[in-house]
């Protein structure tokens, strides 16, 4: 069944994408949860009209995301974490800690768009921020021992 996504759905697609899914997934989950609508002729026409109106808005969002990506690429965050003598961290560095460190630098990035592999040691690491569907920014992390 072809559906039109009303909102971003992880591992499926972004808002306004037309995707093909199994009938049961569409009817029992996506449509009742208001995440998608059936891609019939009238809904496709309405989608086309909405996309025309949003084209300029999307171009501005893309430009803003690219500007933010340049800012994120230019900085290196320092995150303090409790660690033992061998350099192993007690716990891990979370996306919330990264978002707080970015906010301290004057950059407002939501923790939900940041992904980071498990940081279990002190040193240099990289986190990824999905700022836009076409723009991903690398955030350099320097994890140091907390005093």
N, CA, C and O of each residue as an XYZ file, in Angstrom:
588
protein
N       0.853     -1.171      0.000
C       0.000      0.000      0.000
C       0.903      1.239      0.000
O       1.888      1.302      0.735
N       0.562      2.192     -0.809
C       1.300      3.447     -0.825
C       0.623      4.430      0.118
O      -0.599      4.578      0.117
N       1.442      5.097      0.921
C       0.944      6.077      1.883
C       1.764      7.351      1.774
O       2.873      7.356      1.241
N       1.193      8.425      2.290
C       1.889      9.708      2.396
C       2.144      9.947      3.880
O       1.213      9.955      4.684
N       3.398     10.138      4.232
C       3.740     10.357      5.633
C       3.367     11.771      6.053
O       3.689     12.737      5.361
N       2.698     11.888      7.172
C       2.294     13.187      7.713
C       3.395     13.753      8.600
O       3.518     14.969      8.746
N       4.194     12.870      9.190
C       5.307     13.294     10.032
C       6.471     12.346      9.803
O       6.297     11.279      9.214
N       7.655     12.724     10.264
C       8.824     11.873     10.111
C       8.621     10.577     10.893
O       8.166     10.600     12.037
N       8.956      9.461     10.277
C       8.865      8.157     10.916
C      10.247      7.516     10.816
O      10.787      7.359      9.721
N      10.812      7.149     11.955
C      12.152      6.576     11.981
C      12.217      5.314     11.135
O      11.315      4.477     11.179
N      13.275      5.186     10.374
C      13.557      4.032      9.517
C      12.521      3.816      8.419
O      12.459      2.733      7.837
N      11.710      4.824      8.129
C      10.729      4.699      7.062
C      10.815      5.869      6.094
O      10.922      5.664      4.885
N      10.770      7.098      6.612
C      10.844      8.252      5.731
C      10.549      9.537      6.462
O      10.335      9.560      7.674
N      10.545     10.606      5.691
C      10.316     11.933      6.233
C       8.916     12.420      5.869
O       8.225     11.818      5.047
N       8.521     13.511      6.490
C       7.216     14.106      6.230
C       7.067     14.386      4.737
O       8.009     14.833      4.084
N       5.879     14.120      4.206
C       5.489     14.330      2.810
C       6.113     13.341      1.841
O       5.971     13.519      0.631
N       6.796     12.310      2.313
C       7.301     11.267      1.429
C       6.174     10.294      1.102
O       5.318     10.015      1.941
N       6.184      9.787     -0.113
C       5.257      8.728     -0.486
C       6.052      7.428     -0.436
O       7.018      7.249     -1.178
N       5.633      6.523      0.447
C       6.355      5.269      0.630
C       5.403      4.094      0.494
O       4.191      4.235      0.657
N       5.965      2.944      0.197
C       5.177      1.728      0.065
C       5.457      0.865      1.286
O       6.607      0.534      1.573
N       4.402      0.503      2.001
C       4.507     -0.331      3.194
C       3.472     -1.455      3.100
O       2.600     -1.450      2.231
N       3.589     -2.394      3.997
C       2.605     -3.483      4.038
C       1.260     -2.925      4.521
O       1.205     -1.982      5.309
N       0.191     -3.532      4.028
C      -1.158     -3.050      4.332
C      -1.434     -3.003      5.828
O      -1.986     -2.020      6.321
N      -1.062     -4.036      6.549
C      -1.339     -4.095      7.986
C      -0.611     -3.013      8.758
O      -1.177     -2.426      9.680
N       0.642     -2.736      8.396
C       1.415     -1.695      9.067
C       0.746     -0.338      8.860
O       0.665      0.467      9.788
N       0.270     -0.089      7.645
C      -0.391      1.184      7.353
C      -1.722      1.299      8.083
O      -1.981      2.296      8.758
N      -2.565      0.279      7.949
C      -3.925      0.351      8.508
C      -3.967      0.243     10.019
O      -4.804      0.878     10.661
N      -3.076     -0.554     10.599
C      -3.145     -0.810     12.037
C      -2.260      0.094     12.875
O      -2.489      0.232     14.077
N      -1.245      0.719     12.266
C      -0.336      1.535     13.065
C      -0.214      2.967     12.550
O      -0.526      3.915     13.271
N       0.235      3.128     11.315
C       0.555      4.469     10.818
C      -0.677      5.367     10.694
O      -0.651      6.506     11.160
N      -1.730      4.887     10.087
C      -2.926      5.716      9.879
C      -3.654      6.011     11.196
O      -4.010      7.167     11.426
N      -3.895      5.020     12.077
C      -4.558      5.345     13.353
C      -3.751      6.284     14.248
O      -4.327      7.055     15.016
N      -2.420      6.224     14.154
C      -1.577      7.102     14.969
C      -1.312      8.437     14.302
O      -0.458      9.198     14.757
N      -2.030      8.731     13.235
C      -1.938     10.010     12.519
C      -0.526     10.299     12.034
O      -0.078     11.445     12.052
N       0.180      9.249     11.596
C       1.516      9.412     11.041
C       1.497      9.343      9.515
O       2.472      9.717      8.864
N       0.381      8.862      8.942
C       0.298      8.731      7.493
C      -1.154      8.770      7.033
O      -2.081      8.579      7.820
N      -1.329      9.026      5.723
C      -2.633      8.939      5.079
C      -2.462      8.113      3.806
O      -1.352      7.970      3.294
N      -3.567      7.574      3.303
C      -3.522      6.767      2.086
C      -3.199      7.677      0.908
O      -3.702      8.797      0.818
N      -2.350      7.183      0.003
C      -1.904      7.990     -1.143
C      -2.856      7.817     -2.321
O      -2.490      7.238     -3.344
N      -4.096      8.329     -2.170
C      -5.031      8.289     -3.291
C      -4.845      9.548     -4.141
O      -4.008     10.393     -3.826
N      -5.617      9.670     -5.206
C      -5.417     10.766     -6.165
C      -5.616     12.146     -5.534
O      -4.811     13.048     -5.766
N      -6.683     12.323     -4.738
C      -6.933     13.642     -4.142
C      -5.853     14.009     -3.124
O      -5.440     15.166     -3.047
N      -5.396     13.032     -2.345
C      -4.333     13.317     -1.375
C      -3.015     13.627     -2.072
O      -2.237     14.439     -1.573
N      -2.747     13.000     -3.216
C      -1.535     13.303     -3.980
C      -1.578     14.731     -4.530
O      -0.563     15.427     -4.520
N      -2.752     15.175     -5.012
C      -2.888     16.539     -5.523
C      -2.690     17.555     -4.404
O      -2.022     18.573     -4.584
N      -3.277     17.265     -3.255
C      -3.120     18.161     -2.111
C      -1.658     18.208     -1.665
O      -1.157     19.271     -1.299
N      -0.979     17.077     -1.694
C       0.435     17.028     -1.350
C       1.265     17.864     -2.311
O       2.167     18.587     -1.887
N       0.966     17.770     -3.606
C       1.695     18.548     -4.604
C       1.530     20.051     -4.365
O       2.489     20.815     -4.475
N       0.313     20.459     -4.041
C       0.067     21.879     -3.762
C       0.814     22.334     -2.508
O       1.407     23.413     -2.491
N       0.784     21.508     -1.460
C       1.493     21.848     -0.223
C       2.995     21.936     -0.453
O       3.655     22.807      0.113
N       3.542     21.048     -1.273
C       4.973     21.068     -1.547
C       5.386     22.324     -2.302
O       6.469     22.861     -2.071
N       4.533     22.790     -3.199
C       4.824     24.039     -3.910
C       4.924     25.208     -2.929
O       5.816     26.051     -3.029
N       3.991     25.236     -1.983
C       3.964     26.337     -1.023
C       5.132     26.283     -0.050
O       5.586     27.315      0.444
N       5.617     25.077      0.224
C       6.686     24.925      1.212
C       8.087     24.999      0.617
O       9.069     24.963      1.359
N       8.199     25.100     -0.700
C       9.512     25.060     -1.341
C      10.440     26.178     -0.841
O      11.606     25.924     -0.541
N       9.928     27.405     -0.750
C      10.759     28.514     -0.289
C      11.132     28.339      1.179
O      12.262     28.616      1.581
N      10.169     27.877      1.972
C      10.417     27.655      3.389
C      11.503     26.592      3.592
O      12.366     26.740      4.457
N      11.456     25.533      2.802
C      12.454     24.475      2.905
C      13.843     24.969      2.513
O      14.839     24.570      3.117
N      13.913     25.831      1.511
C      15.203     26.377      1.096
C      15.822     27.193      2.229
O      17.034     27.141      2.440
N      15.009     27.936      2.949
C      15.506     28.722      4.072
C      15.975     27.810      5.207
O      17.011     28.063      5.822
N      15.213     26.751      5.483
C      15.608     25.817      6.529
C      16.914     25.116      6.179
O      17.750     24.886      7.052
N      17.094     24.776      4.900
C      18.324     24.135      4.465
C      19.510     25.073      4.642
O      20.579     24.654      5.088
N      19.322     26.336      4.294
C      20.398     27.313      4.465
C      20.754     27.483      5.942
O      21.929     27.578      6.294
N      19.734     27.521      6.805
C      19.983     27.633      8.239
C      20.717     26.412      8.775
O      21.620     26.537      9.602
N      20.326     25.225      8.301
C      20.975     23.992      8.749
C      22.426     23.939      8.301
O      23.290     23.486      9.052
N      22.702     24.395      7.087
C      24.081     24.410      6.602
C      24.928     25.396      7.396
O      26.094     25.123      7.681
N      24.347     26.546      7.756
C      25.072     27.517      8.570
C      25.372     26.945      9.954
O      26.463     27.142     10.489
N      24.398     26.236     10.532
C      24.610     25.611     11.834
C      25.670     24.518     11.738
O      26.484     24.361     12.648
N      25.667     23.761     10.640
C      26.658     22.698     10.454
C      28.069     23.271     10.386
O      29.009     22.677     10.913
N      28.217     24.416      9.742
C      29.529     25.059      9.676
C      29.985     25.492     11.060
O      31.160     25.355     11.400
N      29.060     26.017     11.863
C      29.405     26.419     13.226
C      29.809     25.208     14.062
O      30.776     25.266     14.822
N      29.065     24.110     13.919
C      29.360     22.905     14.697
C      30.694     22.285     14.285
O      31.412     21.744     15.126
N      31.027     22.361     13.007
C      32.287     21.800     12.534
C      33.483     22.604     13.027
O      34.591     22.077     13.126
N      33.262     23.873     13.335
C      34.358     24.745     13.740
C      34.729     24.628     15.215
O      35.791     25.101     15.617
N      33.877     24.008     16.025
C      34.162     23.960     17.458
C      34.487     22.540     17.908
O      34.134     21.563     17.248
N      35.160     22.453     19.038
C      35.414     21.187     19.710
C      34.872     21.311     21.119
O      35.300     22.178     21.882
N      33.938     20.454     21.463
C      33.332     20.497     22.786
C      34.194     19.753     23.793
O      34.794     18.727     23.472
N      34.251     20.267     24.992
C      34.916     19.575     26.078
C      33.845     19.142     27.065
O      33.113     19.967     27.612
N      33.766     17.836     27.284
C      32.777     17.264     28.191
C      33.524     16.579     29.322
O      34.419     15.766     29.092
N      33.143     16.918     30.545
C      33.778     16.308     31.706
C      32.950     15.124     32.183
O      31.723     15.194     32.260
N      33.645     14.034     32.501
C      32.969     12.838     32.985
C      33.848     12.179     34.046
O      35.075     12.235     33.978
N      33.206     11.562     35.014
C      33.958     10.858     36.046
C      34.610      9.627     35.427
O      33.975      8.889     34.675
N      35.884      9.414     35.752
C      36.612      8.288     35.167
C      37.588      7.719     36.188
O      37.946      8.381     37.162
N      38.014      6.478     35.949
C      39.015      5.880     36.822
C      40.412      6.213     36.307
O      40.559      6.989     35.362
N      41.430      5.632     36.923
C      42.810      5.953     36.557
C      43.182      5.440     35.165
O      44.085      5.981     34.526
N      42.496      4.405     34.695
C      42.801      3.828     33.383
C      42.154      4.602     32.238
O      42.386      4.279     31.073
N      41.361      5.602     32.541
C      40.698      6.390     31.506
C      39.337      5.863     31.123
O      38.767      6.323     30.133
N      38.794      4.920     31.863
C      37.451      4.396     31.604
C      36.438      5.283     32.322
O      36.627      5.653     33.481
N      35.360      5.616     31.614
C      34.330      6.480     32.175
C      33.326      5.647     32.955
O      32.970      4.541     32.550
N      32.872      6.196     34.089
C      31.778      5.576     34.829
C      30.488      6.001     34.142
O      30.066      7.150     34.276
N      29.866      5.102     33.419
C      28.674      5.445     32.644
C      29.069      5.772     31.223
O      29.945      5.117     30.659
N      28.440      6.772     30.634
C      28.728      7.179     29.268
C      28.387      8.661     29.090
O      27.695      9.249     29.921
N      28.865      9.244     28.027
C      28.513     10.622     27.685
C      27.205     10.566     26.908
O      27.117      9.872     25.895
N      26.194     11.287     27.368
C      24.864     11.239     26.758
C      24.642     12.411     25.810
O      25.395     13.385     25.802
N      23.593     12.287     25.018
C      23.247     13.367     24.102
C      22.798     14.606     24.874
O      22.964     15.729     24.398
N      22.232     14.404     26.061
C      21.823     15.551     26.883
C      23.046     16.349     27.325
O      23.010     17.580     27.342
N      24.124     15.661     27.682
C      25.349     16.364     28.076
C      25.932     17.129     26.891
O      26.433     18.242     27.049
N      25.865     16.532     25.715
C      26.383     17.200     24.518
C      25.537     18.436     24.206
O      26.078     19.487     23.865
N      24.223     18.313     24.321
C      23.327     19.444     24.061
C      23.578     20.579     25.062
O      23.553     21.751     24.687
N      23.820     20.235     26.332
C      24.124     21.252     27.340
C      25.438     21.956     27.031
O      25.542     23.174     27.178
N      26.438     21.196     26.603
C      27.731     21.801     26.264
C      27.593     22.713     25.046
O      28.231     23.763     24.981
N      26.768     22.318     24.087
C      26.532     23.178     22.925
C      25.799     24.447     23.327
O      26.092     25.525     22.811
N      24.848     24.328     24.244
C      24.110     25.501     24.710
C      25.038     26.462     25.447
O      24.874     27.678     25.353
N      26.004     25.925     26.175
C      26.983     26.776     26.849
C      27.840     27.526     25.832
O      28.343     28.610     26.127
N      28.009     26.959     24.639
C      28.755     27.617     23.555
C      27.876     28.606     22.786
O      28.361     29.312     21.902
N      26.586     28.657     23.121
C      25.678     29.576     22.445
C      24.961     28.956     21.251
O      24.338     29.673     20.468
N      25.037     27.637     21.100
C      24.367     26.955     19.997
C      23.226     26.117     20.556
O      23.440     25.278     21.431
N      22.023     26.339     20.057
C      20.853     25.624     20.547
C      20.556     24.450     19.616
O      20.000     24.629     18.532
N      20.935     23.243     20.055
C      20.699     22.027     19.282
C      19.927     21.063     20.174
O      20.315     20.815     21.316
N      18.830     20.522     19.646
C      17.997     19.594     20.406
C      18.730     18.268     20.595
O      19.368     17.767     19.669
N      18.635     17.710     21.787
C      19.336     16.454     22.072
C      18.773     15.292     21.263
O      19.454     14.281     21.095
N      17.566     15.409     20.767
C      16.942     14.321     20.010
C      17.561     14.126     18.629
O      17.453     13.043     18.054
N      18.203     15.151     18.096
C      18.798     15.018     16.768
C      20.274     14.643     16.829
O      20.920     14.493     15.792
N      20.804     14.492     18.028
C      22.207     14.130     18.197
C      22.312     12.628     18.416
O      21.574     12.053     19.216
N      23.236     12.000     17.695
C      23.526     10.591     17.922
C      25.014     10.448     18.198
O      25.851     11.118     17.592
N      25.315      9.560     19.126
C      26.718      9.325     19.483
C      26.867      7.853     19.846
O      26.022      7.273     20.527
N      27.957      7.269     19.377
C      28.239      5.894     19.772
C      28.655      5.908     21.234
O      29.042      6.951     21.759
N      28.579      4.781     21.882
C      28.887      4.693     23.311
C      30.295      5.216     23.586
O      31.285      4.667     23.102
N      30.358      6.276     24.364
C      31.633      6.874     24.750
C      31.977      6.323     26.124
O      31.383      6.716     27.128
N      32.936      5.412     26.163
C      33.297      4.740     27.409
C      34.702      5.098     27.890
O      35.120      4.660     28.961
N      35.438      5.898     27.096
C      36.812      6.239     27.446
C      37.042      7.733     27.293
O      36.305      8.420     26.585
N      38.068      8.221     27.962
C      38.486      9.604     27.796
C      39.140      9.755     26.433
O      39.659      8.787     25.876
N      39.114     10.967     25.896
C      39.781     11.230     24.628
C      38.863     11.865     23.605
O      37.815     12.421     23.934
N      39.288     11.767     22.347
C      38.564     12.384     21.236
C      37.481     11.443     20.708
O      37.726     10.255     20.503
N      36.283     11.988     20.492
C      35.165     11.226     19.946
C      34.382     12.125     19.000
O      34.599     13.336     18.954
N      33.456     11.512     18.238
C      32.640     12.266     17.281
C      31.173     11.923     17.499
O      30.807     10.758     17.659
N      30.341     12.963     17.503
C      28.888     12.808     17.549
C      28.331     13.378     16.248
O      28.950     14.241     15.626
N      27.174     12.895     15.848
C      26.533     13.349     14.615
C      25.215     14.046     14.970
O      24.424     13.533     15.761
N      24.995     15.213     14.377
C      23.737     15.941     14.543
C      23.018     15.969     13.198
O      23.565     16.467     12.214
N      21.794     15.437     13.148
C      20.980     15.464     11.935
C      20.185     16.768     11.943
O      19.082     16.818     12.488
N      20.727     17.807     11.350
C      20.112     19.126     11.373
C      18.985     19.253     10.354
O      18.048     20.025     10.558
N      19.070     18.514      9.278
C      18.106     18.570      8.191
C      18.198     17.225      7.484
O      19.171     16.497      7.684
N      17.225     16.881      6.672
C      17.285     15.583      6.012
C      18.500     15.469      5.101
O      18.946     14.358      4.815
N      19.043     16.588      4.641
C      20.210     16.580      3.760
C      21.486     17.022      4.456
O      22.565     16.941      3.868
N      21.389     17.486      5.687
C      22.553     18.035      6.375
C      22.796     17.292      7.687
O      21.951     17.266      8.582
N      23.973     16.696      7.767
C      24.425     16.075      9.003
C      25.742     16.740      9.377
O      26.612     16.940      8.530
N      25.876     17.077     10.643
C      27.081     17.753     11.101
C      27.825     16.884     12.103
O      27.215     16.233     12.951
N      29.136     16.883     11.996
C      29.956     16.173     12.964
C      30.319     17.130     14.087
O      30.719     18.271     13.858
N      30.170     16.633     15.303
C      30.537     17.422     16.479
C      31.732     16.724     17.114
O      31.650     15.557     17.495
N      32.836     17.443     17.225
C      34.028     16.871     17.843
C      33.917     16.994     19.352
O      33.643     18.071     19.882
N      34.133     15.878     20.040
C      34.060     15.846     21.492
C      35.424     15.538     22.066
O      36.129     14.656     21.576
N      35.790     16.254     23.092
C      36.993     15.958     23.849
C      36.519     15.613     25.253
O      36.117     16.502     26.004
N      36.559     14.345     25.614
C      36.078     13.891     26.906
C      37.257     13.888     27.865
O      38.269     13.227     27.632
N      37.102     14.648     28.958
C      38.157     14.770     29.956
C      37.622     14.285     31.308
O      36.413     14.187     31.520
N      38.547     13.987     32.203
C      38.167     13.515     33.528
C      37.637     14.679     34.358
O      38.215     15.767     34.364
N      36.528     14.436     35.059
C      35.961     15.466     35.931
C      36.802     15.538     37.190
O      37.362     14.543     37.652
N      36.872     16.733     37.726
C      37.695     16.951     38.914
C      36.880     16.851     40.170
O      37.415     17.008     41.267
